[in-house]
Amino acid sequence: MDQADIPALLARLASDEDAARKMAVFKLQSSINDPAFADVFISSGGLVILRRLIMGTGGNTLAYSLQSLTRLLEVDMGWDIFEGPTAGDLVERIVELIVTNPLVNILRGAMSILVALVSHSQSSPPGQNRIPGTFGFRALKPAVAVYPQFFDLVIQQLQSADHALCANSLMLINALIRDAVSNEGAQSTNGKASGSEEWPKFIKRLQDLGLIKAVFSLMQSSALQDLAYPLLEFQNLTKLLLRKWREVRVDLERPEHRRALKALHLASAPNRDHMNGTAKTEDEAGQKSSKKHNPEKWRRLGFETESPATEFQEAGFLGMMDLTDYVKKNEDGFQKLLLEQSVKPLSERCPVARASLAITLILYEQFESDKNEMEDLRGYQLSDAKQQDKLYRPLLLQWSRLHTAGLAAFFRLWKATGAEQNDFDKVAQLVRILVDQVIGRAKRTKEVVEVEEELLEFDCGRLRELQMELLDLSFEDNWGQHLYQVREDLRNESLSFVKEQRIRCLLAGAWFSKPAPQNNGGSVSQGQRHANGTFWRYAKLSHNRRFLHYADFALKTAHDPTLDSLNETVDLVKVSSVVSNVSVTSEDNDSSHPGAGALANSGSKPTTKITIFSFTSPEEATRPGGDGKEQPVLTLYPLNHSVASEWLDGLLMLLDQKPITAETNKLATLVEDYGLKIRLLNVRMEAAYQGPPPGAGVVPSREGLDDDYWYEV
């Protein structure tokens, strides 16, 4: 719309005819987001007319009016409508619409205006003078006092089938929370800091109205694309709240902190005499009671000292909230647990309070609560659909339930491992790995009940394996570059060791099966095979390791044949290759495995064989590329997989080739690992760092020297 048409537009907006007003404001909403048009509209008195439409119309005219104001605020103009003596009435009117109007298009516009109104307090320049309470959370307080059901109805809109309305509702909640916990929101109208008292109450009020449950359902729903930004912002605001609660120091001078500790003590069911003395001490707000009290009043709850406030230093008030919430919801179980621990020796008792604080810090670390809140939003824009799904952490909203389940898992691991007080950090590390496996790897749609069950039922043996794998990875990250050369040297040493072991097997000799000839395509009996030919073959490497001696026998003798009795030889110098059907990956020594075959059964045909080849002539051996013609000179049928591995790899290593069977490679790796561990056990601090030599770093005195000196290069 042309700027020249603005006077006519204003005239129609001020018309008494509803149809004219409706058409005019419909056109207005499509043009007012142009800053040049908006500037002329405002200077021509358009805000007064737009305010009048919002205050006195209904239906589509009202919806278009709200949308027009929303778009005007989006270009950062028209804020004067919320200043002056009549601003409160306008805010109350918009709040009233949210509470009483059922039309979705009106609700969307009203929500959007309140989002801009509340958020503007954070975007205003610091030096700009504003009337206190004009913008931000405080601007809504008078209207909310008139309509106390406002927050309840806003949260109800999170279940709306209209995704735009749902998104606007969540953005309004986000704006209210952010403003409430900001520095401006922490200042009351008289200038005194009271935010530390007000924002926790406001957050608790929203939670009591079902906010967490509603947002959790949205995060697990299929409406992510339409609600992406407000959901991720709410997730980051949750992290912000965790940070703020952790930053609050536990101080016994503050009544709410003192009451929380008192409730914790009373829930532990202390001895009545001690309880009476303790109650008097707490009620006198720091005045020490002269009555006798339990010397282990707090240590019996799992604290390290009798000054519990100091032990919340790292977890802050967040740790106290988690502990008191657990005790409040599981008071009977808490008392039973303390009773069970009290009959154990002091060194074997599980420190409940310390465990609770450890779980708080583990969850805080797992959800990356210190991470910059804008990183997730930036990552969402740059990622694909699968990565976007991983950005949502709905389980973060189930903090209390996860803390309780994590604490139960801690108690289970403490009992299962037989831990003592000195093992506390080790158990905490196991729980950290458990939380990462169950919570860190949980999909967005995973229900919290499933997570609780996995935390309580995760196999301890598997957890220990994961711990060792992580230690290996950590060790590689920190020391991998230093140990690379050591591993290479140990690998060569282990191969040399295994080569010698395999060759010694050849020097010791071994019996092999030899297939008997077939009779008319069928099998023959044991006696027939003895009559038709030999049944066994014995092979042995010569002492100089140059010749392989062998001979065939009708029967397997009790004593192994001597080298002199083996009249057949193979010159290893002339061997071109060794071929076998022995499995190179199997570690199964079962005789039923295809690599081993049923070789020990005299009545079955052996299935595993090793064939030694040589070139047919010296000329073939000298052909380029080693592609000369070969011929088999000896075939061996090992009796089992171990013999097959020993002889196949032994022959290959004699020919300066690498071993190929899994059994030999496993042995080489085992020797390498043991060698590395032995070397690491021999490393001491004084060996790794012996300190500077005597006199190093001392600046020599120039006493007695003159300027007659030179450098000798």
Disulfide bonds with the S-S distance in Angstrom:
none
